[in-house]
Amino acid sequence: MTADDLAEWPATSDTRKVLAWVERHRNLSVDFPPHEGSDPFFNINTPEDLVQAERMLADTSDEPGPSPDENEKTKANA
């Protein structure tokens, strides 16, 4: 599976469905369950969606993040 193959797909196929292109190649489905009740692929398409996304971000901003020591350990192990 290459980027060139994907770029050529719309010009050479009788369909523009990306899923049809994906099915031509080995692929694997991966489940992304909701995280804390939120869709991990939440789309922001409307002003109302933006308001909801801002609320979701505000709700998580009160949670403590990793300590500076944990950040340094992560950098050292990378």
RODREN-227960 format. One line per 3 residues: number of its first residue (from 1); their letters; for each residue x, y, z of C-alpha. Coordinates in nm, 3 decimals, m for minus. Layout:
BEGIN
NUM) A) X,Y,Z  ...
! end
This chain:
BEGIN
1) MTA) 0.000,0.000,0.000  0.157,0.323,m0.108  0.064,0.687,m0.129
4) DDL) 0.106,0.667,m0.508  m0.152,0.390,m0.524  m0.397,0.600,m0.326
7) AEW) m0.328,0.905,m0.543  m0.399,0.703,m0.859  m0.713,0.538,m0.720
10) PAT) m0.966,0.814,m0.811  m0.840,0.832,m1.170  m0.825,0.457,m1.234
13) SDT) m1.120,0.321,m1.037  m1.488,0.312,m1.123  m1.563,0.427,m0.767
16) RKV) m1.427,0.699,m0.541  m1.505,0.510,m0.222  m1.196,0.504,m0.003
19) LAW) m1.321,0.184,0.161  m1.305,0.009,m0.178  m0.940,0.116,m0.201
22) VER) m0.871,m0.007,0.154  m1.026,m0.345,0.077  m0.772,m0.397,m0.205
25) HRN) m0.496,m0.412,0.054  m0.421,m0.607,0.367  m0.580,m0.418,0.651
28) LSV) m0.673,m0.452,1.013  m0.967,m0.310,1.203  m0.892,m0.154,1.538
31) DFP) m1.153,m0.077,1.801  m1.131,0.264,1.967  m1.379,0.249,2.254
34) PHE) m1.519,0.572,2.396  m1.282,0.738,2.640  m1.465,0.868,2.945
37) GSD) m1.785,0.864,2.741  m1.645,1.065,2.450  m1.611,0.951,2.091
40) PFF) m1.237,0.934,2.014  m1.314,1.052,1.660  m1.547,1.338,1.751
43) NIN) m1.591,1.567,1.450  m1.638,1.940,1.477  m1.863,2.035,1.186
46) TPE) m2.098,2.294,1.332  m2.081,2.579,1.582  m2.270,2.354,1.825
49) DLV) m2.005,2.082,1.782  m1.737,2.339,1.862  m1.916,2.438,2.182
52) QAE) m1.941,2.071,2.280  m1.572,2.013,2.207  m1.475,2.317,2.414
55) RML) m1.683,2.182,2.703  m1.515,1.842,2.671  m1.171,2.005,2.682
58) ADT) m1.265,2.221,2.979  m1.388,1.914,3.167  m1.052,1.740,3.123
61) SDE) m0.833,2.043,3.194  m0.890,2.002,3.569  m0.733,1.656,3.565
64) PGP) m0.373,1.647,3.682  m0.118,1.576,3.411  0.210,1.391,3.453
67) SPD) 0.456,1.544,3.693  0.769,1.711,3.553  0.970,1.409,3.675
70) ENE) 0.746,1.174,3.472  0.788,1.392,3.163  1.168,1.374,3.196
73) KTK) 1.155,0.994,3.234  0.940,0.969,2.920  1.185,1.185,2.724
76) ANA) 1.481,0.980,2.847  1.316,0.653,2.739  1.221,0.780,2.393
! end
